[in-house]
């Protein structure tokens, strides 16, 4: 079956941008931005490689403890309220229509562009130095028709034209080309799709298992590449790191550089204002001359020359502010690290033994895995509560720097309840004043003086008061 001919379509308008708004763009118009088109106030950093993780989550909550790569191609994620559960809010995510295929990207990714989302796949585009690269995540259930997913994939690859693409697919297609012992009709359809679209298979025939149970072994996860140049720079490996499910992580590294552009920020709270004034005074004559040369209103409205002058002076006077986007997970604890190491040790023993010992280690591994999942979910749910209640210094480091040995206001009430602590604390503070026994009295019902009570009593018992009441 020649998918390249049967599903050929002209480039059409496809939805873009991660917010999935109604603005449509041509799929081939997203090209690499040249440095001349970038704003003059931006700075760039270059990474030498792109790291991509592929995994089938089997509808379990994502364990994001050590996932510090560029993007993740996930299948069967645990979805709650239309979003992948377990992913930090700052991370970007996209899902297919049936919530079976998804893509997760870190904030460090340089503005990925959402391309499309069909029933069985979702795709984004990232910019590299050599050109745009499309990342595709596709899934086909073993109980569904493979032709539907194959048609969606062929349509998309035809629309992007000569652009490069990396495909992380879980097709559930047994074939001897990627490790299975026998072929199947689904595997034959997948082989025809690969050959018809001139795709390159990164899976190795004798690679490690990507799916493993006690009584089942399989290689359902495939990694495909479109483009000869991208294939030459790609490396593929099944990671030994434990996941939260029965599938293993697949690490694909693309040896192409990515240039991230960010707006330059300056540290204005640490001095440098005199230098800025000195440098800016030198720019004033040139600015005045440019203002006098303006003839029309549009030229006066344009303030590029003024902004550039201020930016040059800031570069000379102030230090640059580096904002690091941390991807570290705060709920990860040492207890979870110990449980993970014990689980890996039991798994290695189960793989290296046979017979009854292997069965015993496999049962022990399943128990360790269940305990690890339970502890990780508990740690994640209670991380915010522990951070707010178990902190040693609720006022923070800035308060310690300013106050040093002085006590916070809340300690006054603690000291009043412990008389034996009053004298040492007062000596430490070099204060001769004694703390009042009741500095903040509680509000009590209003009490009247005795003289006022007598006057009111006499007034009530007077004959005039009795006549008026009658």
Secondary structure as UniProt FT lines:
FT   HELIX           3..6
FT   STRAND          13..15
FT   TURN            18..19
FT   STRAND          24..26
FT   TURN            27..28
FT   HELIX           35..37
FT   TURN            40..41
FT   STRAND          42..47
FT   STRAND          50..56
FT   TURN            58..59
FT   STRAND          71..75
FT   STRAND          79..80
FT   TURN            81..82
FT   STRAND          83..84
FT   TURN            85..86
FT   TURN            89..90
FT   STRAND          92..95
FT   TURN            97..98
FT   STRAND          101..105
FT   TURN            107..108
FT   STRAND          113..117
FT   STRAND          121..127
FT   STRAND          132..139
FT   TURN            142..143
FT   HELIX           146..159
FT   TURN            160..162
FT   STRAND          164..170
FT   HELIX           176..178
FT   HELIX           185..196
FT   TURN            197..198
FT   STRAND          200..201
FT   TURN            205..206
FT   STRAND          211..212
FT   STRAND          217..218
FT   STRAND          221..226
FT   HELIX           228..233
FT   STRAND          234..238
FT   STRAND          250..254
FT   STRAND          258..263
FT   STRAND          266..267
FT   HELIX           273..292
FT   HELIX           297..301
FT   HELIX           304..317
FT   STRAND          319..320
FT   TURN            330..331
FT   HELIX           334..352
FT   HELIX           356..381
FT   HELIX           383..389
FT   TURN            394..395
FT   HELIX           396..403
FT   TURN            404..405
FT   TURN            409..410
FT   HELIX           411..417
FT   HELIX           419..421
FT   HELIX           422..429
FT   TURN            437..438
FT   HELIX           450..461
FT   HELIX           463..469
//
